[in-house]
Amino acid sequence: MSERRHAFASVRATARLIAVKDLRIERRGRVLTNQVLPFALIVMVMFAFALDSDAVLERVAPGLVWLATLFSTLFVIARSFAVEGSDGALDQLRTSGAPSAGIFLGKALALMVQLLVLVVVLVVAAVVLYRADLSWQGGVLLVTTAVAATGGLAAVGTLYGGLSAGAKGRETLLPLLVLPVVAPVLIGATRATESAFGTNGIAVGEGWPWLGLLAVFAVLFGVTGAIAFGSLLDE
Amino acid sequence: MAPDPPVVLNDAVVVIGAFPVLAGANLTVRSGEIVLLRGPNGAGKTTLLRLCAGLIELKRGRGRVLGHDLSTDRWSVRHRVGLLGHANGLYPDLTVRENVAFWGRTVGATDAEIAAALRRMALDARLADVQISRLSAGQRRRTALAALVARRAELWLLDEPHAGLDAAGRDELDEVLRQAAQAGATIMVASHELERAGTLATRQVEVVAGQVRDSGAIS
C-alpha cells in the first residue's frame, strides 16, 4: 500500500515539475502570445471576411472557435516537444528515471493551461467579431466545456506529440495523427458551445450531455497516455 | 567481498535495423576509472554508451551496469547514469540554476544538493541566473555537468565532451571530470581527441567494427 502511495506521489511530483518547467519556458519564449494567439485570431478574422454575413457568422461561431483552437493546438503541441528535442533534453528525460506517467501528465497539464488561455481569447473574439450572445448559464456551460475539451485535446496532443517526437517528417505527421482522433472533441465542444451561445435558439440545457462525451474522451486519453507514454518515448 | 564493477559486458550484441552495431563487445570498467573509448566514426562508441545508459536493447550476450542486468532491468540503470552526448540536454529559455534544479529534482535532489552542484562547477555566483541561450559553449557544457552532479549520476557516459569548447573550456572540463572521478564517479568518455582525452583517462579501449579491445592502463 505504501509502495503504491509512494509511486503516486512520485507521479504527482514529476507532473508538477514538468508542468511548471513547460509553463516557465512558455512564459519566457512567449510563443503562445506572440505567435499562436495572433494566428488563431487571424483565422477567426479570415472566416469573418470569407463568410461576410452576420447571420451566418452568428450561426457558425461555435464551430469556428473550436476549429481555430484545433489548428492552433497543433502549434502548441509541436512547440511542447520541440523544447525537449532542441538540445537533447528528451534523452535526459529518458535517463532521469522520472515516471513516464508523471512526464505525460505534466506536459498535458501545461498544454491544457495554454489551450485554456487560447479558448478564452477566441471566445471573446467570437463575441466581438461574430456578435455571439452569452448568458451567465451559458457562461458556466462554456467554462466547463472549455476545461473538458482542452483536457482531451491536451491528452491526445501529448500522446501523439510523444509518438511523433523522434519521427522523420513529424511536422506533417502530427496533424495527420491528431486531427482525425480529436473529431469527437470538435463535435462535442461545438454542440455544447452552440448551446452556451444559444445559437439557433438551442437551450443551454441541451449542451450538458455533450459535456459527458468530452469528459469521457479526456479521461480515456488521459489514462491511455499515462500508461503508454513510457513506451512511446522509448521508440 | 569486492563490489561488482560498474560496467561488465560479455559478448554484448546490439542490432540497429539489420546491422549489428556492437558485435560481441567485452568490457569491464572498475569503479573510479576514467575510460577513454577511441575508434573511428561508426565503430559503435555512441551505441556502447547508450547501451550502458539502458537506452537501447541488448540483443544477445550479457551486460550488467551498476548491478542491473541490461537484458531484464535496463530501466533501473537509467536514473543512476548520466549520459551527455553531443547535445547538452538543457532548456535554452531557462537559467543555469533552473536547469540544474529541474534535473536534480527529477531524482529528488534537495536545495542543498542543487546548490552544491552549482558550486562544484563554479556556477553559483555570476552565472547561476543567466539564461542558457546567453552562455558560451563551455559554460553550457559546465551547466550540463552540474546537472549530472545534481542528478547524483554514479556512471558518467560522455560522448565527445570536448567538442565545441575552446582551450580554456577543455581544461576546465578535464578538471571537472578528474574531480568527479576522485569523488567516486566512474566515467566513460568517447572521443576523437586522443591526445587530450588520453591525458585525462586512466585506461583506454579501442572500439572497432563493434568489437572492444582493451589497450590497457595509461601510465
Contacts between the chains, C-beta under 8 A, distances in Angstrom:
chain1	res1	chain2	res2	distance
A	13	B	105	7.9
A	13	B	108	7.9
A	14	B	106	7.0
A	17	B	102	6.8
A	17	B	105	5.5
A	17	B	106	6.8
A	21	B	91	7.1
A	21	B	94	7.2
A	21	B	98	7.8
A	21	B	102	5.4
A	24	B	93	7.7
A	24	B	94	6.5
A	24	B	98	7.0
A	25	B	91	5.9
A	25	B	93	4.7
A	25	B	94	6.5
A	28	B	93	4.1
A	28	B	94	7.4
A	28	B	131	7.4
A	29	B	93	5.1
A	83	B	91	6.2
A	83	B	93	7.5
A	86	B	92	6.9
A	87	B	87	4.8
A	87	B	88	5.4
A	87	B	89	6.2
A	87	B	90	5.3
A	87	B	91	7.3
A	87	B	92	6.6
A	88	B	85	5.9
A	88	B	86	7.4
A	88	B	87	2.8
A	88	B	88	6.7
A	88	B	89	4.7
A	89	B	89	4.9
A	89	B	90	6.9
A	89	B	91	6.3
A	91	B	55	7.1
A	91	B	83	6.3
A	91	B	85	6.6
A	91	B	87	7.6
A	91	B	89	6.3
A	92	B	83	7.5
A	92	B	89	3.6
A	92	B	103	6.6
A	92	B	147	7.5
A	93	B	106	7.8
A	94	B	55	6.1
A	94	B	78	6.6
A	95	B	53	5.5
A	95	B	54	7.2
A	95	B	55	6.8
A	95	B	78	4.4
A	95	B	79	7.0
A	95	B	81	6.1
A	95	B	82	7.4
A	95	B	83	5.3
A	96	B	78	7.3
A	96	B	79	6.2
A	96	B	103	6.8
A	96	B	106	4.0
A	96	B	107	6.8
A	96	B	151	6.9
A	97	B	78	5.3
A	97	B	79	2.2
A	97	B	80	7.7
A	97	B	106	7.0
A	97	B	107	6.2
A	98	B	79	7.8
A	98	B	106	4.4
A	98	B	107	7.9
